[in-house]
Amino acid sequence: MSELIGIVRYSIFRLFSDLIRADKVVAEEEIKFLNQVCNSYGITSVDRENSLNVPLGDAISVLSKQRSTIRCKIVEDMKRMSLSDGFCCREEALILMAATSCLEKNDKSRYEVVSSPCFNIDFDDSQVIYLESRKVKSYNDYIGENHRQISSTLKLAGFDFVYIPAFANHYARYTKQSLLHDIVALLAPTLSANETVNVMECITHMSTKFFYEEIVCRKLNIKVDVTTPIILIKIGNNIVNGVNTANFLSVKLDREILPQIEALTDKFLLLQRCPTIEIRNNIDSKGDFIYTGFYKTLFDMLTARKGSRCSLVINVPSLDGKSHKRDTAKYLSVNSPQKNNSLKLDGKDAVFYIFILFESIINEGFLLARMPKDRESQITRFEKLYFQFSKNTSDAPDISNQKITSPMLSHIKSAITNNEHLLEKAMYSINKATNGLLSIGLETHLIFVNEGNDQLVPLEKSDLFISYKSQFTR
């Protein structure tokens, strides 16, 4: 195997050296086997040194592109090394499961190992985390129906299934809301009053999409492909260029995920030669505020400051008729840490933005329906919303006409781009999917409604949103 190029050789050494270090014990038999591996693959002292600069995810990616004979030999050598000291512990089995999934021929495109520097906050290797970049109803419905069985299957292998809506539901349903503010203030005393309220809203209303964007991408800076829903499994830490780095196995999911979970846990248990498995249960039926395991990890991530996002305020004109002028920038405003200012949009553009925002929250977005009846329902919802702001529908724009909506979308994009106080503009922008679906990914806890009395009401508790949402239940 001396013909292997440098990047392949030190990727192999990174993989095998991480496997040896996984259990925090380096046995004499493992060192002997590692020397055999180096001789077999032509690994030099320079390759060993260069391996320190290669993240495990990059190393496995390089090896997954090699011809099948090399991949099969690496897999077999890894399995032999894991048992060279007599048994394969959990930490070794995690790396083995990840590497073999990525290197074996069958379905290797489903698997990816990603590496990311970890600083003050990290996951632990018992957590199997469900992630999605947008709410996919079919996946969530399936998980809702099979959550108990999925969780039980994973627990038998010593894992905890992390499904964000279940965590949010625990706090929303069981924790006394009157005590929540005091608990958050106790555990995170450096937060301002507004930040404390924000954390409370996050804890009780968090979605998987928000968790992916705010925690995984923004705070942890983990770069992982979530084109389709995935599960993320921590497989250990290592040092890359002197930086502590976390490694994760990403698994693309089918719509019915239970068979995949069962196959993955079966594989893990076959690899792990350990007589005991720890099964945990953190849920307290009394409804106490849980501050351990993933609950603690999530809370610490939410309260760790890394910039403050702006809240979006929808200003509904008062009912006295004095405020029903289509003033530019009266319908939408931005509350940022630096300054509160208006989003400079014409009234029609602002209401169209609010319409797409509401459709995104309730119905995944706005796509002009092909069926005349459904299209009429969409136009009716828009006109009713428009009337609540202008008290007139005669000049309401025709949202079925692309020649009218295209300039409106351009105006909205310009207003967001040019607002210097708006942080992370992509979160507030209108996204257009390949099928034409228009959506806004802003989380509801960042949206408030001023219904004419200068009192900001969370969106989901506002009369404006409740009235709009009721049209979907008729």
C-alpha positions as MATLAB code, in Angstrom:
seq = 'MSELIGIVRYSIFRLFSDLIRADKVVAEEEIKFLNQVCNSYGITSVDRENSLNVPLGDAISVLSKQRSTIRCKIVEDMKRMSLSDGFCCREEALILMAATSCLEKNDKSRYEVVSSPCFNIDFDDSQVIYLESRKVKSYNDYIGENHRQISSTLKLAGFDFVYIPAFANHYARYTKQSLLHDIVALLAPTLSANETVNVMECITHMSTKFFYEEIVCRKLNIKVDVTTPIILIKIGNNIVNGVNTANFLSVKLDREILPQIEALTDKFLLLQRCPTIEIRNNIDSKGDFIYTGFYKTLFDMLTARKGSRCSLVINVPSLDGKSHKRDTAKYLSVNSPQKNNSLKLDGKDAVFYIFILFESIINEGFLLARMPKDRESQITRFEKLYFQFSKNTSDAPDISNQKITSPMLSHIKSAITNNEHLLEKAMYSINKATNGLLSIGLETHLIFVNEGNDQLVPLEKSDLFISYKSQFTR';
ca = [
       0.000    0.000    0.000;
       3.037    2.289   -0.290;
       1.477    3.866   -3.409;
      -1.106    5.712   -1.326;
      -0.752    9.499   -1.543;
       0.053   11.581    1.539;
      -3.466   12.827    2.373;
      -4.742    9.236    2.357;
      -1.901    7.986    4.571;
      -2.296   10.602    7.273;
      -6.094   10.312    7.094;
      -5.651    6.611    7.900;
      -3.363    7.455   10.805;
      -5.827   10.046   12.146;
      -8.600    7.451   12.122;
      -6.590    4.704   13.838;
      -4.960    7.011   16.387;
      -8.376    8.423   17.365;
      -9.650    4.871   17.762;
      -6.780    4.058   20.139;
      -7.305    7.218   22.194;
     -11.092    6.780   22.395;
     -11.142    4.836   25.679;
      -8.477    7.097   27.296;
      -6.250    4.029   27.741;
      -3.401    3.085   25.379;
      -2.631   -0.626   25.652;
       0.604   -2.279   24.575;
      -1.297   -4.511   22.141;
      -2.815   -1.447   20.467;
       0.597    0.153   19.910;
       1.898   -3.065   18.368;
      -1.119   -3.231   16.060;
      -0.737    0.457   15.137;
       2.861   -0.171   14.077;
       1.646   -2.999   11.843;
      -0.937   -0.631   10.338;
       1.751    1.962    9.608;
       3.915   -0.638    7.893;
       0.990   -1.986    5.906;
      -0.120    1.419    4.554;
       3.351    2.968    4.239;
       2.675    5.614    6.913;
       5.772    7.670    7.801;
       6.677    9.851   10.765;
       5.802   12.887    8.613;
       2.358   11.413    7.962;
       1.855   10.985   11.705;
       2.728   14.623   12.262;
       0.472   15.841    9.429;
      -2.446   13.822   10.817;
      -2.635   16.255   13.737;
      -3.939   18.898   11.328;
      -6.697   16.743    9.805;
     -10.200   16.714   11.377;
     -11.678   13.246   11.696;
     -14.567   14.234    9.409;
     -12.160   15.260    6.642;
     -10.107   12.093    7.116;
     -13.135    9.815    6.753;
     -14.347   11.837    3.759;
     -10.995   11.267    2.031;
     -11.049    7.538    2.796;
     -14.666    7.133    1.625;
     -13.530    8.144   -1.879;
     -10.898    5.389   -2.132;
     -11.432    2.173   -4.075;
     -13.415   -0.563   -2.379;
     -10.436   -2.855   -1.667;
      -8.743   -0.129    0.411;
     -11.969    0.763    2.224;
     -12.671   -2.879    3.081;
      -9.134   -3.380    4.394;
      -9.403   -0.250    6.586;
     -12.718   -1.458    8.031;
     -11.343   -4.908    8.831;
      -8.167   -3.464   10.377;
     -10.241   -1.103   12.538;
     -12.364   -3.966   13.860;
      -9.253   -5.996   14.643;
      -7.594   -3.051   16.393;
     -10.677   -2.365   18.524;
     -10.378   -5.895   19.920;
      -6.583   -6.005   20.157;
      -6.747   -5.215   23.895;
      -9.495   -7.774   24.530;
     -12.712   -5.732   24.259;
     -14.340   -2.854   22.389;
     -15.671   -0.131   24.689;
     -18.507    2.310   23.957;
     -16.226    5.145   22.833;
     -14.443    2.873   20.366;
     -17.739    1.454   19.110;
     -19.016    4.962   18.324;
     -16.033    5.715   16.074;
     -16.272    2.242   14.520;
     -19.993    2.682   13.817;
     -19.384    6.062   12.175;
     -16.352    5.041   10.129;
     -17.754    1.722    8.912;
     -21.072    3.375    7.959;
     -19.207    5.902    5.815;
     -16.766    3.407    4.291;
     -18.900    0.365    3.641;
     -20.465    0.077    0.204;
     -24.113   -0.179    1.176;
     -25.812    3.212    1.592;
     -22.600    5.051    2.498;
     -24.026    8.215    0.905;
     -26.478    8.431    3.822;
     -23.678    8.918    6.323;
     -21.236   11.721    6.971;
     -18.842   12.534    9.802;
     -18.599   16.249   10.563;
     -16.007   17.871   12.809;
     -16.406   21.226   14.527;
     -14.326   23.134   17.120;
     -16.049   23.049   20.493;
     -15.473   25.805   23.000;
     -17.574   26.237   26.149;
     -20.579   24.128   25.170;
     -20.820   20.625   23.776;
     -23.125   17.629   23.423;
     -22.358   14.264   24.985;
     -22.169   10.908   23.264;
     -25.468    9.626   24.642;
     -27.552   12.063   22.596;
     -29.138   11.240   19.230;
     -30.446   14.576   17.964;
     -33.148   14.982   15.315;
     -32.485   17.961   13.015;
     -34.348   19.632   10.169;
     -33.877   22.980    8.418;
     -37.622   23.402    7.946;
     -40.611   21.672    9.456;
     -41.373   18.557    7.427;
     -44.866   17.465    8.411;
     -44.603   13.822    7.342;
     -41.445   13.262    9.445;
     -42.840   15.050   12.498;
     -46.155   13.218   12.291;
     -44.310    9.893   12.161;
     -42.096   10.798   15.122;
     -45.127   11.993   17.082;
     -46.827    8.640   16.546;
     -43.695    6.546   17.240;
     -41.766    8.714   19.718;
     -42.014    6.268   22.583;
     -40.803    3.304   20.511;
     -37.956    5.298   18.942;
     -36.825    6.499   22.373;
     -37.046    2.999   23.878;
     -35.039    1.456   21.031;
     -32.265    4.003   21.472;
     -32.261    3.662   25.272;
     -31.509   -0.053   24.953;
     -28.216    0.984   23.334;
     -27.564    3.691   25.948;
     -28.735    6.656   23.837;
     -31.215    9.457   24.532;
     -33.436   10.557   21.653;
     -33.432   14.360   21.440;
     -36.595   15.595   19.729;
     -36.885   19.312   20.390;
     -40.727   19.592   20.383;
     -40.833   16.991   23.184;
     -38.423   19.069   25.287;
     -40.372   22.263   24.658;
     -43.604   20.465   25.502;
     -42.160   19.306   28.825;
     -41.501   22.864   29.966;
     -44.685   24.288   28.473;
     -46.861   21.599   30.022;
     -45.239   20.605   33.297;
     -43.169   23.509   34.612;
     -45.182   26.144   36.474;
     -44.953   29.210   34.268;
     -45.173   31.510   37.289;
     -41.854   30.081   38.505;
     -40.110   29.905   35.148;
     -38.939   33.523   35.191;
     -37.363   33.115   38.645;
     -35.660   29.858   37.643;
     -34.158   31.367   34.479;
     -33.036   34.450   36.427;
     -31.401   32.191   39.034;
     -29.550   30.008   36.538;
     -28.573   32.888   34.224;
     -28.282   36.000   36.421;
     -26.351   38.026   33.809;
     -29.308   38.159   31.398;
     -31.303   41.364   31.074;
     -35.056   41.355   31.708;
     -35.779   41.171   27.964;
     -33.255   38.380   27.457;
     -34.798   36.420   30.332;
     -38.233   36.659   28.722;
     -36.686   35.633   25.415;
     -35.177   32.502   26.966;
     -38.532   31.626   28.533;
     -40.204   31.892   25.135;
     -37.472   29.724   23.590;
     -37.753   27.011   26.229;
     -41.503   26.650   25.884;
     -41.932   27.214   22.129;
     -38.703   25.983   20.565;
     -38.924   24.200   17.234;
     -36.419   21.852   15.614;
     -35.851   24.415   12.849;
     -34.958   27.088   15.411;
     -32.664   24.659   17.251;
     -30.849   23.835   14.014;
     -30.411   27.477   12.952;
     -29.826   29.134   16.341;
     -27.950   26.460   18.280;
     -26.344   24.058   15.812;
     -25.399   26.584   13.113;
     -25.129   29.917   14.910;
     -23.810   29.089   18.367;
     -21.948   25.829   17.707;
     -21.025   26.580   14.094;
     -21.528   22.946   13.078;
     -21.626   22.653    9.278;
     -23.930   19.776    8.449;
     -26.150   19.076    5.438;
     -29.826   19.126    6.456;
     -31.348   19.102    2.976;
     -33.429   16.238    4.328;
     -33.994   15.561    8.052;
     -31.101   13.849    9.829;
     -30.036   12.520   13.191;
     -26.756   13.722   14.673;
     -24.747   11.481   17.022;
     -21.712   12.663   18.971;
     -18.850   10.183   18.444;
     -16.131   11.807   20.522;
     -13.628   14.660   20.679;
     -10.047   15.044   19.479;
      -7.441   17.766   19.096;
      -6.947   19.353   15.655;
      -4.275   22.051   15.290;
      -4.301   22.415   19.061;
      -8.084   23.006   19.176;
     -10.541   20.722   20.969;
     -12.833   19.431   18.229;
     -16.145   17.557   18.434;
     -17.010   14.856   15.921;
     -20.523   13.818   14.881;
     -22.082   11.140   12.728;
     -24.857   12.544   10.513;
     -27.445   10.069    9.196;
     -29.963   11.043    6.497;
     -33.386    9.734    7.418;
     -36.178    7.996    5.556;
     -39.718    9.164    6.270;
     -40.238    6.074    8.448;
     -37.188    6.334   10.662;
     -37.788    3.537   13.168;
     -36.310    0.743   10.970;
     -33.198    2.902   10.458;
     -32.897    3.498   14.196;
     -33.231   -0.229   14.871;
     -30.570   -1.107   12.274;
     -28.183    1.521   13.661;
     -28.574    0.417   17.288;
     -28.191   -3.257   16.277;
     -24.959   -2.384   14.506;
     -23.683   -0.420   17.490;
     -24.455   -3.210   19.947;
     -22.705   -5.773   17.734;
     -19.594   -3.588   17.641;
     -19.598   -2.805   21.347;
     -18.180   -5.613   23.444;
     -19.113   -4.192   26.816;
     -21.199   -5.993   29.445;
     -23.113   -2.947   30.767;
     -25.199   -0.219   29.158;
     -26.383    2.826   31.088;
     -30.070    3.625   30.589;
     -31.116    7.069   31.827;
     -34.454    8.656   32.524;
     -34.389   12.370   33.300;
     -38.093   13.172   33.002;
     -39.656   13.998   36.370;
     -43.426   13.548   36.403;
     -43.731   16.189   39.127;
     -42.936   18.868   36.576;
     -39.712   20.135   38.130;
     -37.353   22.247   36.051;
     -34.823   19.654   34.863;
     -31.238   20.929   34.768;
     -29.264   17.873   33.785;
     -28.373   15.947   30.630;
     -29.588   17.490   27.392;
     -31.885   19.859   29.338;
     -28.830   21.503   30.882;
     -26.934   21.496   27.578;
     -29.822   23.197   25.809;
     -30.384   25.757   28.556;
     -26.694   26.673   28.652;
     -26.682   27.111   24.886;
     -29.701   29.397   24.994;
     -28.252   31.602   27.699;
     -24.743   31.784   26.223;
     -24.564   35.196   24.630;
     -23.394   35.501   21.056;
     -25.065   38.644   19.780;
     -28.738   39.551   20.144;
     -31.280   39.145   17.417;
     -33.810   41.794   16.522;
     -37.473   41.254   17.219;
     -39.989   42.072   14.502;
     -42.982   44.168   15.571;
     -46.222   44.216   13.585;
     -48.022   47.494   14.255;
     -51.770   47.127   13.787;
     -53.510   50.503   13.297;
     -55.758   51.568   16.163;
     -59.508   51.207   15.809;
     -60.250   54.944   16.085;
     -59.643   55.375   12.374;
     -56.861   57.907   12.835;
     -54.055   55.553   12.021;
     -55.428   53.894    8.906;
     -53.251   55.816    6.498;
     -50.899   53.580    4.555;
     -47.891   55.253    6.132;
     -44.634   53.716    4.948;
     -42.893   51.846    7.729;
     -45.801   52.062   10.160;
     -46.889   48.462    9.816;
     -43.534   46.824   10.512;
     -40.712   47.865   12.814;
     -37.510   46.308   14.088;
     -36.469   46.287   17.729;
     -32.712   45.796   17.804;
     -30.291   46.012   20.757;
     -28.929   49.251   19.316;
     -32.049   51.031   18.121;
     -35.731   50.583   17.380;
     -36.612   51.613   13.848;
     -39.132   51.053   11.102;
     -38.756   48.678    8.217;
     -39.150   51.046    5.294;
     -41.907   49.438    3.282;
     -45.011   50.730    1.561;
     -48.198   49.547    3.248;
     -49.008   47.039    0.503;
     -45.518   45.567    0.605;
     -45.620   45.364    4.407;
     -48.948   43.513    4.441;
     -47.692   41.118    1.736;
     -44.651   40.398    3.932;
     -46.914   39.769    6.955;
     -49.095   37.511    4.804;
     -46.119   35.374    3.713;
     -44.881   35.315    7.331;
     -48.231   34.004    8.608;
     -48.511   31.471    5.774;
     -44.977   30.246    6.603;
     -45.848   29.708   10.266;
     -49.177   27.981    9.627;
     -48.839   26.452    6.180;
     -45.057   26.216    5.427;
     -45.231   29.221    3.060;
     -47.092   30.769    0.148;
     -47.330   29.064   -3.217;
     -50.136   30.173   -5.495;
     -52.539   27.251   -5.574;
     -53.343   25.573   -8.876;
     -56.874   24.663   -7.863;
     -59.253   27.658   -8.288;
     -60.976   27.005   -4.943;
     -57.694   26.928   -2.985;
     -56.396   29.974   -4.856;
     -59.558   31.850   -3.936;
     -59.023   30.943   -0.262;
     -55.467   32.318   -0.354;
     -56.594   35.578   -1.941;
     -59.409   35.878    0.598;
     -57.003   35.461    3.515;
     -54.741   38.141    2.085;
     -57.608   40.578    1.493;
     -58.920   40.092    5.031;
     -55.443   40.754    6.410;
     -55.091   43.788    4.166;
     -58.431   45.128    5.419;
     -57.261   44.921    9.041;
     -54.534   47.437    8.190;
     -56.105   49.704    5.567;
     -59.847   49.300    6.245;
     -60.219   49.044    2.484;
     -59.850   46.169    0.024;
     -60.561   48.053   -3.185;
     -56.859   48.830   -3.679;
     -55.536   45.488   -2.413;
     -52.854   44.130   -4.777;
     -53.645   41.018   -6.797;
     -51.278   38.428   -5.327;
     -52.160   35.977   -8.112;
     -50.428   38.274  -10.618;
     -46.662   37.749  -10.726;
     -46.172   41.127  -12.424;
     -47.520   42.694   -9.229;
     -45.878   40.427   -6.638;
     -42.381   40.520   -8.207;
     -41.846   44.272   -7.559;
     -43.265   43.837   -4.049;
     -40.762   41.053   -3.315;
     -37.980   43.258   -4.675;
     -39.030   46.146   -2.402;
     -39.078   43.829    0.629;
     -35.639   42.451   -0.178;
     -34.248   45.978   -0.539;
     -35.782   47.149    2.759;
     -34.261   44.223    4.677;
     -30.868   44.517    2.976;
     -30.622   48.261    3.634;
     -31.670   48.130    7.298;
     -28.345   48.539    9.101;
     -29.774   47.618   12.509;
     -31.254   44.310   11.370;
     -28.952   41.496   12.485;
     -28.715   38.259   10.483;
     -30.795   39.501    7.570;
     -31.246   36.002    6.116;
     -33.546   35.085    9.003;
     -35.986   37.864    8.064;
     -35.734   37.532    4.285;
     -38.227   35.818    2.007;
     -36.828   32.548    0.657;
     -37.935   31.078   -2.655;
     -37.727   27.296   -3.103;
     -37.200   25.585   -6.453;
     -40.940   24.874   -6.670;
     -41.725   28.580   -6.151;
     -42.737   28.308   -2.483;
     -42.193   31.636   -0.679;
     -41.390   31.373    3.019;
     -39.856   33.282    5.919;
     -37.888   31.335    8.516;
     -38.270   33.754   11.430;
     -39.198   32.020   14.684;
     -42.418   33.099   16.363;
     -40.744   34.013   19.670;
     -39.034   36.897   17.838;
     -42.321   38.324   16.510;
     -44.571   40.670   18.489;
     -47.763   42.551   17.708;
     -48.640   46.087   18.795;
     -52.423   46.154   18.531;
     -52.789   49.895   18.993;
     -52.042   50.379   22.702;
     -48.212   50.275   22.521;
     -48.236   46.984   24.440;
     -46.247   44.290   22.640;
     -48.023   40.928   22.589;
     -46.259   37.699   21.518;
     -47.457   36.848   18.015;
     -49.226   33.606   18.876;
     -51.220   35.319   21.634;
     -52.242   38.282   19.493;
     -55.783   38.795   18.179;
     -54.339   39.458   14.726;
     -52.667   36.043   14.446;
     -55.422   34.108   16.226;
     -57.979   35.571   13.813;
     -55.810   34.708   10.805;
     -55.122   31.175   11.997;
     -58.821   30.478   12.616;
     -59.396   30.567    8.841;
     -57.500   27.270    8.538;
     -59.740   25.402   10.984;
     -63.062   26.080    9.353;
];
